[in-house]
């Protein structure tokens, strides 16, 4: 169905790996014990800290070639006003780690298909209520003609059902209104698109803290052993299942609200088929007991049983 381009990964130094000092010339022959002691060891805690320190969010100050300086200044002030509000809460460490980890694993290990990129949105588009109010945009190449499908994802590690319900209602209300979202500050990783993009569907997805911690363990294990773990990790299947569950519900709501032949219904039919195609490509990742294990994650359980 879709044709993706392969991306070449360049090796980078991993700050999650603790490195000992190299063997000096005075130590011409290293014992087995010394070699083991000097081996780089990645830890789950180190992996967590590495992703916590990353910052790949778009900066609205870099859009001076798109918007007037005064407009950017006003948008920055709007964000600061929201952050000073009594109800504002800073992102948790877990949410920051998930956002950065999601970006890294989707791009490096083709969790949503080859060539898929993740653009982390600015604080403006994440926090302004009238905007998309999501964390990232998935850029999915969908054909030889260079076409790209862009989908917003609101990521979460929250087990707070009020918060999950709010995310759910935001997406549902967009379908019922017949209008998807706009993103004001966007810069593509694939083509030259920069500035505002419209008609962006937004879904929500995530994993609980325990699953996030286990994923950190898996990353550390791959770093230490060289085993191919992340490319086949079941969390990617959980995330795709979450997206697919939502499109099935949204499609029915679009039909009821706008009719079988409406633009919104056609869009949701397309996204349902897109996520279903992704799911079919990942069926080999299913293992015995997957369903029972996945449903122990309360975030997955809430979204996968989306009704």
Residue pairs with C-beta under 8 A, 6 or more apart in sequence:
1 277
2 113
2 140
2 141
2 142
2 143
2 274
2 277
3 141
3 142
3 143
3 144
4 110
4 113
4 114
4 115
4 116
4 141
5 114
5 115
5 141
6 114
6 115
7 107
7 114
7 115
9 108
14 42
14 50
14 223
15 46
15 49
15 50
15 53
16 42
16 43
16 46
16 47
16 49
16 50
16 219
16 220
16 223
17 40
17 41
17 42
17 46
17 223
18 40
18 41
18 42
18 43
18 46
19 40
20 37
20 38
20 40
21 38
22 38
23 30
23 34
23 38
27 34
30 38
40 223
41 224
42 219
42 220
42 223
42 224
43 220
44 213
44 216
44 217
44 219
44 220
45 216
46 220
47 216
47 219
47 220
47 223
48 93
48 97
48 213
48 216
51 96
51 97
51 100
51 101
51 104
52 93
52 96
52 97
52 100
54 100
56 100
56 103
56 120
57 120
57 121
57 122
57 123
57 126
58 119
58 120
58 121
58 122
58 185
58 186
58 187
59 122
60 72
60 75
60 76
60 122
60 123
60 124
60 185
61 72
61 76
62 187
63 72
63 185
63 187
63 194
63 195
64 72
65 194
66 194
66 195
67 195
75 124
75 128
75 184
75 185
76 124
78 124
78 128
79 123
79 124
79 127
79 128
82 88
82 127
82 128
83 127
92 157
94 157
94 209
94 212
95 155
95 156
95 157
95 158
97 212
97 216
98 155
98 156
98 157
98 206
98 207
98 212
99 120
99 135
99 136
99 155
100 120
101 212
101 215
101 219
102 118
102 136
102 153
102 155
103 118
103 120
103 136
105 111
105 230
105 233
105 236
106 112
106 116
106 118
106 138
107 116
107 117
107 118
108 230
109 230
109 231
109 233
109 236
110 116
110 231
111 236
111 239
112 138
112 140
112 236
112 240
112 278
113 140
113 278
113 281
115 141
115 190
116 138
116 139
116 140
116 141
117 138
117 139
117 188
117 189
117 190
118 136
118 137
118 138
118 139
118 189
119 136
119 137
119 139
119 186
119 187
119 188
119 189
120 135
120 136
121 132
121 134
121 135
121 136
121 137
121 152
121 183
121 185
121 186
122 185
124 131
124 184
124 185
125 131
125 132
125 133
125 134
125 183
125 184
125 185
125 186
126 133
126 134
126 135
127 133
131 181
131 182
131 183
131 184
132 152
132 181
132 182
132 183
132 200
132 202
133 154
133 170
133 181
133 202
134 152
134 153
134 154
134 155
134 181
134 202
134 204
135 153
135 154
135 155
136 152
136 153
136 155
137 150
137 151
137 152
137 153
137 183
137 186
137 200
138 149
138 150
138 151
138 152
138 153
139 148
139 149
139 150
139 188
139 189
139 190
140 148
140 149
140 150
140 151
140 274
141 147
141 148
141 190
142 148
142 149
142 274
146 191
148 188
148 190
148 191
148 193
149 274
150 197
150 200
151 200
151 201
151 202
151 203
151 271
152 181
152 183
152 200
152 201
152 202
152 203
153 202
153 203
153 204
153 205
153 243
154 167
154 170
154 171
154 202
154 203
154 204
154 205
155 204
155 205
155 206
156 163
156 164
156 167
156 204
156 205
156 206
156 299
157 206
157 207
157 208
157 209
157 212
157 299
158 164
158 206
158 299
159 208
159 209
159 298
159 299
161 302
164 204
164 299
164 302
164 303
167 204
168 204
168 306
170 202
171 202
171 203
171 204
171 246
171 250
172 250
172 253
174 180
174 181
174 201
174 202
175 250
175 253
175 254
175 257
175 264
175 268
176 253
176 257
178 257
178 258
178 262
178 263
178 264
180 198
180 199
180 200
180 201
180 202
180 267
181 200
181 201
181 202
182 196
182 197
182 198
182 199
182 200
183 196
183 197
183 200
184 195
184 196
185 195
185 196
186 193
186 194
186 195
186 196
186 197
187 193
187 194
188 194
201 267
201 271
203 242
203 243
203 246
203 247
204 242
204 246
204 303
205 239
205 242
205 243
205 303
206 242
206 299
206 300
206 303
207 215
207 235
207 238
207 239
207 297
207 299
207 300
208 297
208 298
208 299
208 300
210 296
210 297
211 235
211 238
211 297
211 299
211 300
215 233
215 235
218 229
218 230
218 233
219 229
219 230
221 227
221 229
222 228
222 229
222 230
232 285
233 285
234 285
234 287
234 290
234 293
234 294
236 282
236 285
237 279
237 282
237 285
237 286
237 290
237 294
238 294
238 297
238 300
238 304
240 275
240 278
240 279
240 282
241 279
241 294
241 300
241 304
242 300
242 303
242 304
242 306
243 275
243 278
244 272
244 275
244 276
244 278
244 279
245 303
245 304
245 305
245 306
246 303
246 306
247 268
247 271
247 272
247 275
248 272
248 306
249 306
249 307
250 268
250 271
251 265
251 268
251 269
251 272
254 262
254 264
254 265
254 267
254 268
255 265
257 264
258 264
258 265
259 265
294 300
294 301
294 304
295 301
295 304
